[in-house]
Amino acid sequence: QVQLVESGGGLVQAGDSLRLSCAASGHTLAFSTVTMGWFRQAPGKEREFVTGINWNGGRTNVADAVKGRFTISRDNIKKMVYLQMNSLKPEDTAVYYCALRWNPILTIPITPNEYDYWGQGTQVTVSS
């Protein structure tokens, strides 16, 4: 029903930048009605909320660990969501997942079970 495909991950050095993209397709509802989020999961750890954005981009939520370094944005025409990652640190190393929540909500959910669809993830590795 819904497909999310992440791209843009890679191997970088500490201090470098990456821009992740998430393309949404295959759903009947307008992309502009959904909440989008980015999560990450390091080996042996639970999936962690990174940042999220509401239906029109007017509201975002950013985890403390990435605040000031990562920025989420969306393009509702292209049905894309982006994660600009600056000043990357080794602790940012993880698989990064794009997530979609169907039902509109005023706040940005921060738990994985509040999202309905997930991409397969893209690996981000930051060397020291």
CNS distance restraints for C-alpha pairs under 8 A (distance, minus, plus):
assign (resid   1 and name CA) (resid  26 and name CA) 5.44 0.50 0.50
assign (resid   1 and name CA) (resid  27 and name CA) 5.29 0.50 0.50
assign (resid   2 and name CA) (resid  24 and name CA) 7.07 0.50 0.50
assign (resid   2 and name CA) (resid  25 and name CA) 5.88 0.50 0.50
assign (resid   2 and name CA) (resid  26 and name CA) 4.75 0.50 0.50
assign (resid   2 and name CA) (resid  27 and name CA) 4.85 0.50 0.50
assign (resid   2 and name CA) (resid 117 and name CA) 6.85 0.50 0.50
assign (resid   3 and name CA) (resid  23 and name CA) 7.93 0.50 0.50
assign (resid   3 and name CA) (resid  24 and name CA) 5.72 0.50 0.50
assign (resid   3 and name CA) (resid  25 and name CA) 5.27 0.50 0.50
assign (resid   3 and name CA) (resid  26 and name CA) 5.83 0.50 0.50
assign (resid   3 and name CA) (resid  27 and name CA) 7.67 0.50 0.50
assign (resid   3 and name CA) (resid 117 and name CA) 7.62 0.50 0.50
assign (resid   3 and name CA) (resid 118 and name CA) 7.66 0.50 0.50
assign (resid   3 and name CA) (resid 119 and name CA) 6.90 0.50 0.50
assign (resid   4 and name CA) (resid  22 and name CA) 6.32 0.50 0.50
assign (resid   4 and name CA) (resid  23 and name CA) 5.57 0.50 0.50
assign (resid   4 and name CA) (resid  24 and name CA) 4.73 0.50 0.50
assign (resid   4 and name CA) (resid  25 and name CA) 6.67 0.50 0.50
assign (resid   4 and name CA) (resid  98 and name CA) 6.83 0.50 0.50
assign (resid   4 and name CA) (resid  99 and name CA) 7.53 0.50 0.50
assign (resid   4 and name CA) (resid 117 and name CA) 7.49 0.50 0.50
assign (resid   4 and name CA) (resid 118 and name CA) 6.17 0.50 0.50
assign (resid   4 and name CA) (resid 119 and name CA) 4.49 0.50 0.50
assign (resid   4 and name CA) (resid 120 and name CA) 7.59 0.50 0.50
assign (resid   5 and name CA) (resid  21 and name CA) 7.98 0.50 0.50
assign (resid   5 and name CA) (resid  22 and name CA) 5.34 0.50 0.50
assign (resid   5 and name CA) (resid  23 and name CA) 5.23 0.50 0.50
assign (resid   5 and name CA) (resid  24 and name CA) 6.77 0.50 0.50
assign (resid   5 and name CA) (resid  98 and name CA) 7.60 0.50 0.50
assign (resid   5 and name CA) (resid 119 and name CA) 5.26 0.50 0.50
assign (resid   5 and name CA) (resid 120 and name CA) 6.76 0.50 0.50
assign (resid   5 and name CA) (resid 121 and name CA) 7.53 0.50 0.50
assign (resid   6 and name CA) (resid  20 and name CA) 6.92 0.50 0.50
assign (resid   6 and name CA) (resid  21 and name CA) 5.51 0.50 0.50
assign (resid   6 and name CA) (resid  22 and name CA) 4.36 0.50 0.50
assign (resid   6 and name CA) (resid  23 and name CA) 6.57 0.50 0.50
assign (resid   6 and name CA) (resid  97 and name CA) 7.04 0.50 0.50
assign (resid   6 and name CA) (resid  98 and name CA) 6.52 0.50 0.50
assign (resid   6 and name CA) (resid 119 and name CA) 6.34 0.50 0.50
assign (resid   6 and name CA) (resid 120 and name CA) 7.13 0.50 0.50
assign (resid   6 and name CA) (resid 121 and name CA) 5.87 0.50 0.50
assign (resid   6 and name CA) (resid 122 and name CA) 5.86 0.50 0.50
assign (resid   7 and name CA) (resid  20 and name CA) 5.69 0.50 0.50
assign (resid   7 and name CA) (resid  21 and name CA) 5.23 0.50 0.50
assign (resid   7 and name CA) (resid  22 and name CA) 6.46 0.50 0.50
assign (resid   7 and name CA) (resid 121 and name CA) 7.99 0.50 0.50
assign (resid   7 and name CA) (resid 122 and name CA) 5.99 0.50 0.50
assign (resid   8 and name CA) (resid  18 and name CA) 6.97 0.50 0.50
assign (resid   8 and name CA) (resid  19 and name CA) 5.92 0.50 0.50
assign (resid   8 and name CA) (resid  20 and name CA) 4.48 0.50 0.50
assign (resid   8 and name CA) (resid  21 and name CA) 6.12 0.50 0.50
assign (resid   8 and name CA) (resid 122 and name CA) 7.18 0.50 0.50
assign (resid   9 and name CA) (resid  18 and name CA) 7.02 0.50 0.50
assign (resid   9 and name CA) (resid  19 and name CA) 7.61 0.50 0.50
assign (resid   9 and name CA) (resid  20 and name CA) 6.25 0.50 0.50
assign (resid   9 and name CA) (resid 122 and name CA) 5.34 0.50 0.50
assign (resid   9 and name CA) (resid 123 and name CA) 5.22 0.50 0.50
assign (resid   9 and name CA) (resid 124 and name CA) 4.90 0.50 0.50
assign (resid   9 and name CA) (resid 125 and name CA) 7.90 0.50 0.50
assign (resid  10 and name CA) (resid  18 and name CA) 7.94 0.50 0.50
assign (resid  10 and name CA) (resid 122 and name CA) 7.98 0.50 0.50
assign (resid  10 and name CA) (resid 123 and name CA) 6.15 0.50 0.50
assign (resid  10 and name CA) (resid 124 and name CA) 5.07 0.50 0.50
assign (resid  10 and name CA) (resid 125 and name CA) 6.16 0.50 0.50
assign (resid  11 and name CA) (resid 124 and name CA) 6.15 0.50 0.50
assign (resid  11 and name CA) (resid 125 and name CA) 4.73 0.50 0.50
assign (resid  11 and name CA) (resid 126 and name CA) 5.97 0.50 0.50
assign (resid  11 and name CA) (resid 127 and name CA) 7.48 0.50 0.50
assign (resid  12 and name CA) (resid  16 and name CA) 6.24 0.50 0.50
assign (resid  12 and name CA) (resid  17 and name CA) 7.75 0.50 0.50
assign (resid  12 and name CA) (resid 124 and name CA) 7.87 0.50 0.50
assign (resid  12 and name CA) (resid 125 and name CA) 6.26 0.50 0.50
assign (resid  12 and name CA) (resid 126 and name CA) 5.00 0.50 0.50
assign (resid  12 and name CA) (resid 127 and name CA) 6.26 0.50 0.50
assign (resid  13 and name CA) (resid  88 and name CA) 7.55 0.50 0.50
assign (resid  13 and name CA) (resid  89 and name CA) 7.94 0.50 0.50
assign (resid  13 and name CA) (resid 126 and name CA) 5.19 0.50 0.50
assign (resid  13 and name CA) (resid 127 and name CA) 4.71 0.50 0.50
assign (resid  13 and name CA) (resid 128 and name CA) 6.07 0.50 0.50
assign (resid  14 and name CA) (resid  87 and name CA) 6.85 0.50 0.50
assign (resid  14 and name CA) (resid  88 and name CA) 5.26 0.50 0.50
assign (resid  14 and name CA) (resid  89 and name CA) 4.97 0.50 0.50
assign (resid  14 and name CA) (resid  90 and name CA) 6.25 0.50 0.50
assign (resid  14 and name CA) (resid 126 and name CA) 5.74 0.50 0.50
assign (resid  14 and name CA) (resid 127 and name CA) 5.75 0.50 0.50
assign (resid  14 and name CA) (resid 128 and name CA) 5.31 0.50 0.50
assign (resid  15 and name CA) (resid  86 and name CA) 7.06 0.50 0.50
assign (resid  15 and name CA) (resid  87 and name CA) 4.14 0.50 0.50
assign (resid  15 and name CA) (resid  88 and name CA) 4.88 0.50 0.50
assign (resid  15 and name CA) (resid  89 and name CA) 6.46 0.50 0.50
assign (resid  16 and name CA) (resid  86 and name CA) 6.34 0.50 0.50
assign (resid  16 and name CA) (resid  87 and name CA) 5.55 0.50 0.50
assign (resid  16 and name CA) (resid  88 and name CA) 5.57 0.50 0.50
assign (resid  17 and name CA) (resid  84 and name CA) 7.51 0.50 0.50
assign (resid  17 and name CA) (resid  85 and name CA) 5.37 0.50 0.50
assign (resid  17 and name CA) (resid  86 and name CA) 4.38 0.50 0.50
assign (resid  17 and name CA) (resid  87 and name CA) 6.07 0.50 0.50
assign (resid  17 and name CA) (resid  88 and name CA) 6.17 0.50 0.50
assign (resid  18 and name CA) (resid  84 and name CA) 6.18 0.50 0.50
assign (resid  18 and name CA) (resid  85 and name CA) 5.11 0.50 0.50
assign (resid  18 and name CA) (resid  86 and name CA) 6.65 0.50 0.50
assign (resid  19 and name CA) (resid  82 and name CA) 6.88 0.50 0.50
assign (resid  19 and name CA) (resid  83 and name CA) 5.61 0.50 0.50
assign (resid  19 and name CA) (resid  84 and name CA) 4.47 0.50 0.50
assign (resid  19 and name CA) (resid  85 and name CA) 5.87 0.50 0.50
assign (resid  20 and name CA) (resid  82 and name CA) 5.53 0.50 0.50
assign (resid  20 and name CA) (resid  83 and name CA) 4.93 0.50 0.50
assign (resid  20 and name CA) (resid  84 and name CA) 6.39 0.50 0.50
assign (resid  20 and name CA) (resid  85 and name CA) 7.73 0.50 0.50
assign (resid  21 and name CA) (resid  80 and name CA) 6.87 0.50 0.50
assign (resid  21 and name CA) (resid  81 and name CA) 5.91 0.50 0.50
assign (resid  21 and name CA) (resid  82 and name CA) 4.55 0.50 0.50
assign (resid  21 and name CA) (resid  83 and name CA) 6.44 0.50 0.50
assign (resid  22 and name CA) (resid  80 and name CA) 5.53 0.50 0.50
assign (resid  22 and name CA) (resid  81 and name CA) 5.16 0.50 0.50
assign (resid  22 and name CA) (resid  82 and name CA) 6.20 0.50 0.50
assign (resid  22 and name CA) (resid  98 and name CA) 6.22 0.50 0.50
assign (resid  23 and name CA) (resid  79 and name CA) 6.18 0.50 0.50
assign (resid  23 and name CA) (resid  80 and name CA) 4.78 0.50 0.50
assign (resid  23 and name CA) (resid  81 and name CA) 6.79 0.50 0.50
assign (resid  24 and name CA) (resid  31 and name CA) 7.80 0.50 0.50
assign (resid  24 and name CA) (resid  79 and name CA) 5.58 0.50 0.50
assign (resid  24 and name CA) (resid  80 and name CA) 6.23 0.50 0.50
assign (resid  25 and name CA) (resid  79 and name CA) 7.43 0.50 0.50
assign (resid  29 and name CA) (resid  33 and name CA) 7.27 0.50 0.50
assign (resid  30 and name CA) (resid  34 and name CA) 7.67 0.50 0.50
assign (resid  31 and name CA) (resid  55 and name CA) 7.75 0.50 0.50
assign (resid  31 and name CA) (resid  76 and name CA) 6.01 0.50 0.50
assign (resid  31 and name CA) (resid  79 and name CA) 5.89 0.50 0.50
assign (resid  32 and name CA) (resid  55 and name CA) 5.16 0.50 0.50
assign (resid  32 and name CA) (resid  56 and name CA) 6.15 0.50 0.50
assign (resid  32 and name CA) (resid  76 and name CA) 5.45 0.50 0.50
assign (resid  32 and name CA) (resid  79 and name CA) 7.96 0.50 0.50
assign (resid  33 and name CA) (resid  55 and name CA) 5.05 0.50 0.50
assign (resid  33 and name CA) (resid  56 and name CA) 7.69 0.50 0.50
assign (resid  33 and name CA) (resid 102 and name CA) 7.38 0.50 0.50
assign (resid  33 and name CA) (resid 103 and name CA) 7.68 0.50 0.50
assign (resid  33 and name CA) (resid 104 and name CA) 6.36 0.50 0.50
assign (resid  34 and name CA) (resid  54 and name CA) 6.86 0.50 0.50
assign (resid  34 and name CA) (resid  55 and name CA) 5.04 0.50 0.50
assign (resid  34 and name CA) (resid 100 and name CA) 6.68 0.50 0.50
assign (resid  34 and name CA) (resid 101 and name CA) 5.71 0.50 0.50
assign (resid  34 and name CA) (resid 102 and name CA) 5.15 0.50 0.50
assign (resid  34 and name CA) (resid 103 and name CA) 6.48 0.50 0.50
assign (resid  34 and name CA) (resid 104 and name CA) 5.99 0.50 0.50
assign (resid  35 and name CA) (resid  52 and name CA) 7.32 0.50 0.50
assign (resid  35 and name CA) (resid  53 and name CA) 5.94 0.50 0.50
assign (resid  35 and name CA) (resid  54 and name CA) 4.60 0.50 0.50
assign (resid  35 and name CA) (resid  55 and name CA) 5.22 0.50 0.50
assign (resid  35 and name CA) (resid 100 and name CA) 5.85 0.50 0.50
assign (resid  35 and name CA) (resid 101 and name CA) 5.09 0.50 0.50
assign (resid  35 and name CA) (resid 102 and name CA) 6.82 0.50 0.50
assign (resid  35 and name CA) (resid 103 and name CA) 7.66 0.50 0.50
assign (resid  35 and name CA) (resid 104 and name CA) 6.70 0.50 0.50
assign (resid  35 and name CA) (resid 105 and name CA) 7.65 0.50 0.50
assign (resid  35 and name CA) (resid 108 and name CA) 7.25 0.50 0.50
assign (resid  36 and name CA) (resid  52 and name CA) 5.61 0.50 0.50
assign (resid  36 and name CA) (resid  53 and name CA) 5.42 0.50 0.50
assign (resid  36 and name CA) (resid  54 and name CA) 6.50 0.50 0.50
assign (resid  36 and name CA) (resid  55 and name CA) 7.66 0.50 0.50
assign (resid  36 and name CA) (resid  81 and name CA) 7.35 0.50 0.50
assign (resid  36 and name CA) (resid  98 and name CA) 7.30 0.50 0.50
assign (resid  36 and name CA) (resid  99 and name CA) 5.69 0.50 0.50
assign (resid  36 and name CA) (resid 100 and name CA) 4.71 0.50 0.50
assign (resid  36 and name CA) (resid 101 and name CA) 6.34 0.50 0.50
assign (resid  37 and name CA) (resid  49 and name CA) 7.78 0.50 0.50
assign (resid  37 and name CA) (resid  50 and name CA) 7.55 0.50 0.50
assign (resid  37 and name CA) (resid  51 and name CA) 5.73 0.50 0.50
assign (resid  37 and name CA) (resid  52 and name CA) 3.93 0.50 0.50
assign (resid  37 and name CA) (resid  53 and name CA) 6.22 0.50 0.50
assign (resid  37 and name CA) (resid  98 and name CA) 5.88 0.50 0.50
assign (resid  37 and name CA) (resid  99 and name CA) 5.03 0.50 0.50
assign (resid  37 and name CA) (resid 100 and name CA) 6.41 0.50 0.50
assign (resid  38 and name CA) (resid  49 and name CA) 6.46 0.50 0.50
assign (resid  38 and name CA) (resid  50 and name CA) 5.41 0.50 0.50
assign (resid  38 and name CA) (resid  51 and name CA) 5.32 0.50 0.50
assign (resid  38 and name CA) (resid  52 and name CA) 6.06 0.50 0.50
assign (resid  38 and name CA) (resid  83 and name CA) 7.73 0.50 0.50
assign (resid  38 and name CA) (resid  96 and name CA) 6.83 0.50 0.50
assign (resid  38 and name CA) (resid  97 and name CA) 5.62 0.50 0.50
assign (resid  38 and name CA) (resid  98 and name CA) 4.79 0.50 0.50
assign (resid  38 and name CA) (resid  99 and name CA) 6.10 0.50 0.50
assign (resid  39 and name CA) (resid  47 and name CA) 6.46 0.50 0.50
assign (resid  39 and name CA) (resid  48 and name CA) 5.34 0.50 0.50
assign (resid  39 and name CA) (resid  49 and name CA) 4.47 0.50 0.50
assign (resid  39 and name CA) (resid  50 and name CA) 4.98 0.50 0.50
assign (resid  39 and name CA) (resid  51 and name CA) 7.06 0.50 0.50
assign (resid  39 and name CA) (resid  96 and name CA) 5.73 0.50 0.50
assign (resid  39 and name CA) (resid  97 and name CA) 5.09 0.50 0.50
assign (resid  39 and name CA) (resid  98 and name CA) 6.51 0.50 0.50
assign (resid  39 and name CA) (resid  99 and name CA) 7.43 0.50 0.50
assign (resid  39 and name CA) (resid 112 and name CA) 7.95 0.50 0.50
assign (resid  40 and name CA) (resid  47 and name CA) 5.61 0.50 0.50
assign (resid  40 and name CA) (resid  48 and name CA) 5.22 0.50 0.50
assign (resid  40 and name CA) (resid  49 and name CA) 6.56 0.50 0.50
assign (resid  40 and name CA) (resid  50 and name CA) 6.63 0.50 0.50
assign (resid  40 and name CA) (resid  94 and name CA) 5.75 0.50 0.50
assign (resid  40 and name CA) (resid  95 and name CA) 5.39 0.50 0.50
assign (resid  40 and name CA) (resid  96 and name CA) 4.26 0.50 0.50
assign (resid  40 and name CA) (resid  97 and name CA) 5.80 0.50 0.50
assign (resid  41 and name CA) (resid  45 and name CA) 6.25 0.50 0.50
assign (resid  41 and name CA) (resid  46 and name CA) 6.03 0.50 0.50
assign (resid  41 and name CA) (resid  47 and name CA) 4.49 0.50 0.50
assign (resid  41 and name CA) (resid  48 and name CA) 6.01 0.50 0.50
assign (resid  41 and name CA) (resid  94 and name CA) 5.16 0.50 0.50
assign (resid  41 and name CA) (resid  95 and name CA) 5.30 0.50 0.50
assign (resid  41 and name CA) (resid  96 and name CA) 6.60 0.50 0.50
assign (resid  42 and name CA) (resid  46 and name CA) 7.39 0.50 0.50
assign (resid  42 and name CA) (resid  47 and name CA) 7.55 0.50 0.50
assign (resid  42 and name CA) (resid  93 and name CA) 6.61 0.50 0.50
assign (resid  42 and name CA) (resid  94 and name CA) 4.30 0.50 0.50
assign (resid  42 and name CA) (resid  95 and name CA) 6.33 0.50 0.50
assign (resid  43 and name CA) (resid  94 and name CA) 7.23 0.50 0.50
assign (resid  47 and name CA) (resid 112 and name CA) 7.36 0.50 0.50
assign (resid  48 and name CA) (resid 111 and name CA) 7.89 0.50 0.50
assign (resid  49 and name CA) (resid  63 and name CA) 6.67 0.50 0.50
assign (resid  49 and name CA) (resid 110 and name CA) 5.58 0.50 0.50
assign (resid  49 and name CA) (resid 111 and name CA) 6.67 0.50 0.50
assign (resid  49 and name CA) (resid 112 and name CA) 7.54 0.50 0.50
assign (resid  50 and name CA) (resid  62 and name CA) 6.10 0.50 0.50
assign (resid  50 and name CA) (resid  63 and name CA) 5.20 0.50 0.50
assign (resid  50 and name CA) (resid  65 and name CA) 7.91 0.50 0.50
assign (resid  50 and name CA) (resid  66 and name CA) 7.04 0.50 0.50
assign (resid  51 and name CA) (resid  60 and name CA) 7.14 0.50 0.50
assign (resid  51 and name CA) (resid  61 and name CA) 5.39 0.50 0.50
assign (resid  51 and name CA) (resid  62 and name CA) 4.33 0.50 0.50
assign (resid  51 and name CA) (resid  63 and name CA) 5.95 0.50 0.50
assign (resid  51 and name CA) (resid  71 and name CA) 7.86 0.50 0.50
assign (resid  51 and name CA) (resid  72 and name CA) 6.69 0.50 0.50
assign (resid  51 and name CA) (resid 110 and name CA) 7.92 0.50 0.50
assign (resid  52 and name CA) (resid  60 and name CA) 5.50 0.50 0.50
assign (resid  52 and name CA) (resid  61 and name CA) 5.27 0.50 0.50
assign (resid  52 and name CA) (resid  62 and name CA) 6.69 0.50 0.50
assign (resid  52 and name CA) (resid  72 and name CA) 6.86 0.50 0.50
assign (resid  52 and name CA) (resid 108 and name CA) 6.00 0.50 0.50
assign (resid  52 and name CA) (resid 109 and name CA) 7.49 0.50 0.50
assign (resid  52 and name CA) (resid 110 and name CA) 7.72 0.50 0.50
assign (resid  53 and name CA) (resid  57 and name CA) 5.65 0.50 0.50
assign (resid  53 and name CA) (resid  58 and name CA) 7.57 0.50 0.50
assign (resid  53 and name CA) (resid  59 and name CA) 5.83 0.50 0.50
assign (resid  53 and name CA) (resid  60 and name CA) 4.42 0.50 0.50
assign (resid  53 and name CA) (resid  61 and name CA) 6.62 0.50 0.50
assign (resid  53 and name CA) (resid  72 and name CA) 6.84 0.50 0.50
assign (resid  53 and name CA) (resid  73 and name CA) 7.12 0.50 0.50
assign (resid  53 and name CA) (resid  74 and name CA) 7.79 0.50 0.50
assign (resid  53 and name CA) (resid 108 and name CA) 6.55 0.50 0.50
assign (resid  54 and name CA) (resid  58 and name CA) 6.54 0.50 0.50
assign (resid  54 and name CA) (resid  59 and name CA) 5.48 0.50 0.50
assign (resid  54 and name CA) (resid  60 and name CA) 6.42 0.50 0.50
assign (resid  54 and name CA) (resid 105 and name CA) 7.78 0.50 0.50
assign (resid  54 and name CA) (resid 106 and name CA) 7.70 0.50 0.50
assign (resid  54 and name CA) (resid 107 and name CA) 7.66 0.50 0.50
assign (resid  54 and name CA) (resid 108 and name CA) 6.48 0.50 0.50
assign (resid  55 and name CA) (resid 104 and name CA) 7.25 0.50 0.50
assign (resid  56 and name CA) (resid  74 and name CA) 8.00 0.50 0.50
assign (resid  56 and name CA) (resid  76 and name CA) 7.66 0.50 0.50
assign (resid  57 and name CA) (resid  73 and name CA) 6.69 0.50 0.50
assign (resid  57 and name CA) (resid  74 and name CA) 6.46 0.50 0.50
assign (resid  59 and name CA) (resid 107 and name CA) 7.92 0.50 0.50
assign (resid  59 and name CA) (resid 108 and name CA) 7.79 0.50 0.50
assign (resid  60 and name CA) (resid  72 and name CA) 7.62 0.50 0.50
assign (resid  60 and name CA) (resid 108 and name CA) 6.80 0.50 0.50
assign (resid  61 and name CA) (resid 108 and name CA) 6.16 0.50 0.50
assign (resid  62 and name CA) (resid  66 and name CA) 6.93 0.50 0.50
assign (resid  62 and name CA) (resid  67 and name CA) 5.84 0.50 0.50
assign (resid  62 and name CA) (resid  70 and name CA) 7.97 0.50 0.50
assign (resid  63 and name CA) (resid  67 and name CA) 5.98 0.50 0.50
assign (resid  66 and name CA) (resid  70 and name CA) 5.58 0.50 0.50
assign (resid  69 and name CA) (resid  85 and name CA) 6.11 0.50 0.50
assign (resid  69 and name CA) (resid  86 and name CA) 5.06 0.50 0.50
assign (resid  69 and name CA) (resid  87 and name CA) 6.13 0.50 0.50
assign (resid  69 and name CA) (resid  88 and name CA) 7.70 0.50 0.50
assign (resid  70 and name CA) (resid  83 and name CA) 6.66 0.50 0.50
assign (resid  70 and name CA) (resid  84 and name CA) 5.46 0.50 0.50
assign (resid  70 and name CA) (resid  85 and name CA) 4.54 0.50 0.50
assign (resid  70 and name CA) (resid  86 and name CA) 6.04 0.50 0.50
assign (resid  71 and name CA) (resid  83 and name CA) 5.66 0.50 0.50
assign (resid  71 and name CA) (resid  84 and name CA) 5.09 0.50 0.50
assign (resid  71 and name CA) (resid  85 and name CA) 6.70 0.50 0.50
assign (resid  72 and name CA) (resid  81 and name CA) 7.22 0.50 0.50
assign (resid  72 and name CA) (resid  82 and name CA) 5.58 0.50 0.50
assign (resid  72 and name CA) (resid  83 and name CA) 4.64 0.50 0.50
assign (resid  72 and name CA) (resid  84 and name CA) 6.39 0.50 0.50
assign (resid  73 and name CA) (resid  81 and name CA) 5.73 0.50 0.50
assign (resid  73 and name CA) (resid  82 and name CA) 5.23 0.50 0.50
assign (resid  73 and name CA) (resid  83 and name CA) 6.65 0.50 0.50
assign (resid  74 and name CA) (resid  79 and name CA) 7.52 0.50 0.50
assign (resid  74 and name CA) (resid  80 and name CA) 5.63 0.50 0.50
assign (resid  74 and name CA) (resid  81 and name CA) 4.15 0.50 0.50
assign (resid  74 and name CA) (resid  82 and name CA) 6.00 0.50 0.50
assign (resid  75 and name CA) (resid  79 and name CA) 5.73 0.50 0.50
assign (resid  75 and name CA) (resid  80 and name CA) 5.17 0.50 0.50
assign (resid  75 and name CA) (resid  81 and name CA) 6.26 0.50 0.50
assign (resid  76 and name CA) (resid  80 and name CA) 6.51 0.50 0.50
assign (resid  88 and name CA) (resid  92 and name CA) 6.48 0.50 0.50
assign (resid  88 and name CA) (resid 126 and name CA) 6.75 0.50 0.50
assign (resid  89 and name CA) (resid  93 and name CA) 7.56 0.50 0.50
assign (resid  89 and name CA) (resid 126 and name CA) 6.11 0.50 0.50
assign (resid  89 and name CA) (resid 127 and name CA) 7.70 0.50 0.50
assign (resid  89 and name CA) (resid 128 and name CA) 7.45 0.50 0.50
assign (resid  90 and name CA) (resid 125 and name CA) 7.32 0.50 0.50
assign (resid  90 and name CA) (resid 126 and name CA) 4.66 0.50 0.50
assign (resid  90 and name CA) (resid 127 and name CA) 5.56 0.50 0.50
assign (resid  90 and name CA) (resid 128 and name CA) 5.90 0.50 0.50
assign (resid  91 and name CA) (resid 126 and name CA) 7.55 0.50 0.50
assign (resid  92 and name CA) (resid 124 and name CA) 7.51 0.50 0.50
assign (resid  92 and name CA) (resid 125 and name CA) 7.43 0.50 0.50
assign (resid  92 and name CA) (resid 126 and name CA) 6.72 0.50 0.50
assign (resid  93 and name CA) (resid 123 and name CA) 7.79 0.50 0.50
assign (resid  93 and name CA) (resid 124 and name CA) 5.37 0.50 0.50
assign (resid  93 and name CA) (resid 125 and name CA) 4.55 0.50 0.50
assign (resid  93 and name CA) (resid 126 and name CA) 5.45 0.50 0.50
assign (resid  94 and name CA) (resid 123 and name CA) 6.08 0.50 0.50
assign (resid  94 and name CA) (resid 124 and name CA) 5.52 0.50 0.50
assign (resid  94 and name CA) (resid 125 and name CA) 6.56 0.50 0.50
assign (resid  95 and name CA) (resid 121 and name CA) 5.72 0.50 0.50
assign (resid  95 and name CA) (resid 122 and name CA) 5.38 0.50 0.50
assign (resid  95 and name CA) (resid 123 and name CA) 4.37 0.50 0.50
assign (resid  95 and name CA) (resid 124 and name CA) 5.98 0.50 0.50
assign (resid  96 and name CA) (resid 121 and name CA) 5.17 0.50 0.50
assign (resid  96 and name CA) (resid 122 and name CA) 5.27 0.50 0.50
assign (resid  96 and name CA) (resid 123 and name CA) 6.20 0.50 0.50
assign (resid  96 and name CA) (resid 124 and name CA) 6.96 0.50 0.50
assign (resid  97 and name CA) (resid 118 and name CA) 6.75 0.50 0.50
assign (resid  97 and name CA) (resid 119 and name CA) 5.80 0.50 0.50
assign (resid  97 and name CA) (resid 120 and name CA) 6.61 0.50 0.50
assign (resid  97 and name CA) (resid 121 and name CA) 4.40 0.50 0.50
assign (resid  97 and name CA) (resid 122 and name CA) 6.67 0.50 0.50
assign (resid  98 and name CA) (resid 118 and name CA) 5.80 0.50 0.50
assign (resid  98 and name CA) (resid 119 and name CA) 5.36 0.50 0.50
assign (resid  98 and name CA) (resid 121 and name CA) 6.92 0.50 0.50
assign (resid  99 and name CA) (resid 115 and name CA) 6.18 0.50 0.50
assign (resid  99 and name CA) (resid 116 and name CA) 7.22 0.50 0.50
assign (resid  99 and name CA) (resid 117 and name CA) 5.55 0.50 0.50
assign (resid  99 and name CA) (resid 118 and name CA) 4.53 0.50 0.50
assign (resid  99 and name CA) (resid 119 and name CA) 6.51 0.50 0.50
assign (resid 100 and name CA) (resid 115 and name CA) 5.50 0.50 0.50
assign (resid 100 and name CA) (resid 116 and name CA) 5.77 0.50 0.50
assign (resid 100 and name CA) (resid 117 and name CA) 5.12 0.50 0.50
assign (resid 100 and name CA) (resid 118 and name CA) 6.53 0.50 0.50
assign (resid 101 and name CA) (resid 114 and name CA) 6.84 0.50 0.50
assign (resid 101 and name CA) (resid 115 and name CA) 4.40 0.50 0.50
assign (resid 101 and name CA) (resid 116 and name CA) 5.10 0.50 0.50
assign (resid 101 and name CA) (resid 117 and name CA) 6.86 0.50 0.50
assign (resid 102 and name CA) (resid 115 and name CA) 7.55 0.50 0.50
assign (resid 102 and name CA) (resid 116 and name CA) 6.64 0.50 0.50
assign (resid 109 and name CA) (resid 114 and name CA) 6.13 0.50 0.50
assign (resid 109 and name CA) (resid 115 and name CA) 7.70 0.50 0.50
assign (resid 110 and name CA) (resid 114 and name CA) 7.47 0.50 0.50
assign (resid 111 and name CA) (resid 115 and name CA) 7.65 0.50 0.50
